[in-house]
């Protein structure tokens, strides 16, 4: 049945040669032992990250206190690392107090409970992984059993990779090396083809556990780094496997095949087939393991694309190779859960809550409803864009509906990318208000004053220019309302992830401004509910959230990979908006998060001169941090759009300055209020018109 599949081969000689390849044939017993040792070492490194999160002595700053702990006064004086003539006693005392505070924090009952739960989850996962890998590399039993059921066919050839490295790939390679340092292994000296096959085989073995959680993905990043392979090799392999699994599952669940089998077996067996439409994606459940050997053969064939024998590949996948139900579960019912009834239920809690595929058809056709367009987008995405990883982008304010999706087009095709739609009215109101404020004469004057004192001095002293305080009324309430809604949206997002809207795939969350606040609330909720293994990485950009280490320590426990705080000391708008909040805990979008390890603080002060710039700098920032996959063409479009926006802001500000010179600051504030109200009415009329079309 798979002879017409894209990976099918008609060359029996090549097929036989491919079938012979497996970890047992390309690695000798010593090398197989080296592989299990490498994976064990990687899991040990991953476990230490969790332990360091709860270790009060582990921070990014030099630990003078640790060097002095346990020493007598005489030993402290003789310590070669301490220059008694230049030692800063005040700094030492400050660090000692901070360490004592951290020790008190991590010893709290709730924190100890979180640590124990995190380590328990990790240990159970790592034990399962090492057992699965161990049984395969030390015996051929699994491959033999699958061989009795499968008819392998040759996979399509692997695309030849370019040896040259782009600037973006250089950023990614640096991040990979720094975050997942290579573990010394003799396997790195093997030919590249064999190293790629080891990575490929390990990915299949991890999938055989019937999930691909965030920890599994991080383990593969350690393996990629240790085998001296570029991360794009892993990304390409993930894409190939996702397409292979879905293609094989589609072949198995084709309507004609079901009808034929049902007809053949109507007198002896009932075929129970459930068909449910979920946002254009069919969830197909087949009882009895419909033709599992054929599924194994088809999947085995495509998984053999890097030289691995089809029978061995199917064997490495285990039960996943023979079950459309398990494949559907892995992808969240073929992606339908992220755009179907489950999301309708969440929309009752948070207005307009929905996941929108960033790729797929979004164009409207005359006479068609918007609802059909969104469902068609999901359906189109299902055909081409299903991946083993999910990325969700969350915008922090809107001036038009398209800005829900547009900023996230910079993220490449290695992951399945969604934009989160939430609270359109609140975000539109905030966006219109912010745009009006930054174009005001009061803001232009205030910026000059704030620069003289620095944003932190203004926050600490609460000394803001009077003219700015007059126009503040147009933004304070919209920001407060949207900030409150972000908390609720974050809790709902966490619930969606816990209920596996994304399937059994790792999720990366990226958000700017209040979008970052949504993620902050989401991740903290995941920690409270002990929901580990769901989130691979988190990128908070210009986040209006506390910089307190205690909060970030909690977040760190449920993020298996990177936890990134992108900040700008020149974000005067964020400082102004946040002035009424608990500034004693700091503002992550304005400063580093200190007092613990495991947080990447990325200073973009030279790049970001104002909060509204983030909307147009998402791609440039992701490139800077070494994000795995960026569409550079979209980044260029962002940069061009930013230039136009800056020019328009400057023109509008000059108009306002001339007007204020005649009418005064109070009149400007009233004028801005009217403009915001008019913009908001236009925005909501457009949204209402779209909703009306959907309801027809």
Secondary structure, DSSP 8 states (H G I E B T S, - for coil): --TTSTT----HHHHHHHHT-SHHHHS-HHHHHHHHHHHHHHHHHHHHHHHHHT-TT--SS--HHHHHTT--HHHHHH-TT--TTT--HHHHHHHHHHHHHHHHHHTSHHHHHHHHHHHHHHHHHHHHHHHHHHHHHT-SHHHHHHHTT-------------S---HHHHHHHHHHHHHS-----GGGGS-HHHHHHHHHHHHHHHHTTT-B-HHHHHHHHHHHHHTT--HHHHHHHHHHHHHHHHHHHHHHT-HHHHHHHHHHTTTT----EEEEEETTEEEEEETT-TTHHHHHHHHHHHHGGGS--HHHHHHHHGGGGG-HHHHHHHTTTTTGGGTSHHHHHHTTTSTT-EEEESSS-----TT--HHHHHHHHHHHHHHH---SEEEEEE-S--SSGGGGTGGGGGB-TTSEEEEEE--HHHHHHHHHHHHHHHTSHHHHHHHHHHHHH-HHHHHHHT---HHHHHHTHHHHHHHHHHHHHHHHHHHHHHHHHHTTTT-SBEEEEEEETHHHHHHHHHHHHHHHTT--SSEEEEEEES--S---HHHHHHHHTTBSS-EEEEE-TT-HHHHHHGGGS-GGG--GGGS---SSSS-EEEE-TTT-SSGGGGGGTHHHHHHHTT-S-B-HHHHHHHHHHHHHHHHHHHHHHHHHHHHHHHH-HHHHHHHHHHHHHHHHHHHHHHHHHHHHHHH-
